[in-house]
Amino acid sequence: MHKSKLAGFIIDCKTDDLPAASAFWAGALGMQRRGLDGSEGENYVWLMDTQHGLHLEVQAVTHDSRIHMDIETDDIEAEVQRLEALGAKRFQQFPRWWVMEAPTGQRFCVVRAQSPDFERLATQWP
């Protein structure tokens, strides 16, 4: 059995200027920006939401701009298989996550559990 939950939303920006893109979204949403550590800081900026408890990130991408969600899980392969049984398709694998495609065409990611409240809020799946 594994557990999964909504991790948050990622604002994908087709841009060469991540600081400007994240400044816009931080201002638009009334949030503070915080860079991520290491190599992740080159492509992601965390938007800190102290009001609603949402996890939001601005990400520099090469594909068209869009917003996608992440589902976090303690067993990525089990969650991917569960979602496939519901009709999703594997789109692209990365070293630490899968990009999936819903039957309706939206893409989303299945990532490793990382939020501090994961155990309390996650749903258990057979």
C-alpha positions as CSV (number, residue, x, y, z in Angstrom):
1,M,0.0,0.0,0.0
2,H,1.2,3.5,-0.7
3,K,0.1,7.0,0.0
4,S,-0.3,10.1,-2.2
5,K,-1.6,13.6,-2.1
6,L,-1.7,16.9,-4.0
7,A,1.8,18.5,-3.6
8,G,1.1,21.8,-5.3
9,F,1.1,23.8,-8.5
10,I,4.0,24.7,-10.8
11,I,3.8,27.8,-13.0
12,D,5.8,26.7,-16.1
13,C,7.3,29.8,-17.8
14,K,8.9,29.7,-21.2
15,T,11.5,32.3,-20.4
16,D,15.2,33.1,-20.2
17,D,14.5,35.5,-17.3
18,L,13.3,33.4,-14.4
19,P,13.8,36.2,-11.9
20,A,11.5,38.5,-13.8
21,A,8.9,35.8,-14.3
22,S,8.9,34.9,-10.6
23,A,8.8,38.6,-9.7
24,F,5.6,38.9,-11.8
25,W,3.9,35.9,-10.2
26,A,5.0,36.8,-6.7
27,G,3.5,40.3,-7.2
28,A,0.4,39.0,-8.9
29,L,-0.3,36.5,-6.1
30,G,1.0,38.6,-3.2
31,M,3.7,36.2,-2.2
32,Q,7.4,36.3,-1.3
33,R,10.0,34.6,-3.5
34,R,12.6,32.2,-2.2
35,G,15.3,30.5,-4.3
36,L,15.8,26.8,-4.1
37,D,19.1,25.2,-3.2
38,G,21.6,23.7,-5.5
39,S,21.0,23.1,-9.2
40,E,17.2,23.3,-8.6
41,G,17.7,27.0,-8.0
42,E,18.6,27.5,-11.7
43,N,15.2,26.5,-12.9
44,Y,12.8,27.0,-9.9
45,V,11.7,29.7,-7.6
46,W,9.4,29.0,-4.6
47,L,6.5,31.3,-3.9
48,M,5.9,31.3,-0.2
49,D,2.2,31.2,0.6
50,T,1.7,31.9,4.3
51,Q,-2.0,32.5,4.0
52,H,-3.4,29.4,2.3
53,G,-0.8,26.7,2.8
54,L,-0.4,26.2,-1.0
55,H,2.9,25.0,-2.5
56,L,3.6,27.1,-5.6
57,E,6.8,27.2,-7.7
58,V,7.7,29.2,-10.8
59,Q,9.7,27.0,-13.2
60,A,11.7,27.9,-16.3
61,V,10.9,25.6,-19.2
62,T,11.5,25.2,-22.9
63,H,7.9,24.1,-23.8
64,D,4.9,26.4,-24.0
65,S,3.9,28.2,-20.7
66,R,1.2,26.6,-18.6
67,I,0.4,25.6,-15.1
68,H,0.6,22.0,-13.9
69,M,0.1,20.2,-10.6
70,D,2.3,17.7,-8.8
71,I,1.1,14.6,-6.9
72,E,3.5,13.5,-4.2
73,T,3.7,9.9,-3.1
74,D,5.8,7.6,-1.0
75,D,5.9,5.1,-3.9
76,I,6.2,6.7,-7.4
77,E,5.9,3.5,-9.4
78,A,2.8,2.3,-7.5
79,E,1.1,5.7,-7.9
80,V,2.0,5.8,-11.6
81,Q,0.4,2.4,-12.0
82,R,-2.7,3.5,-10.1
83,L,-3.1,6.5,-12.3
84,E,-2.6,4.4,-15.4
85,A,-5.5,2.2,-14.3
86,L,-7.6,5.3,-14.2
87,G,-6.6,6.2,-17.8
88,A,-3.5,8.3,-17.5
89,K,-0.4,7.7,-19.7
90,R,3.3,7.9,-18.9
91,F,4.7,10.8,-20.8
92,Q,8.3,11.2,-19.7
93,Q,10.5,9.9,-16.9
94,F,13.0,12.0,-15.0
95,P,15.5,10.7,-12.4
96,R,13.2,11.6,-9.5
97,W,9.7,11.9,-11.0
98,W,7.3,11.0,-13.9
99,V,5.4,13.4,-16.1
100,M,2.0,11.8,-16.8
101,E,-0.8,12.8,-19.1
102,A,-4.4,12.6,-18.1
103,P,-7.0,11.1,-20.5
104,T,-8.1,14.7,-21.1
105,G,-4.6,15.8,-22.2
106,Q,-3.4,17.8,-19.1
107,R,0.1,16.9,-18.0
108,F,1.1,16.6,-14.4
109,C,3.9,15.1,-12.3
110,V,4.2,12.3,-9.8
111,V,7.0,13.2,-7.4
112,R,8.5,11.8,-4.2
113,A,6.9,12.7,-0.9
114,Q,8.4,15.9,0.4
115,S,6.0,18.1,2.3
116,P,6.2,18.0,6.1
117,D,2.5,17.2,6.5
118,F,2.5,14.4,3.9
119,E,1.8,11.5,6.4
120,R,-1.1,13.3,8.0
121,L,-2.8,14.4,4.8
122,A,-2.0,11.6,2.3
123,T,-4.6,9.1,1.1
124,Q,-3.7,5.5,1.4
125,W,-4.2,3.4,-1.8
126,P,-4.2,-0.4,-2.1
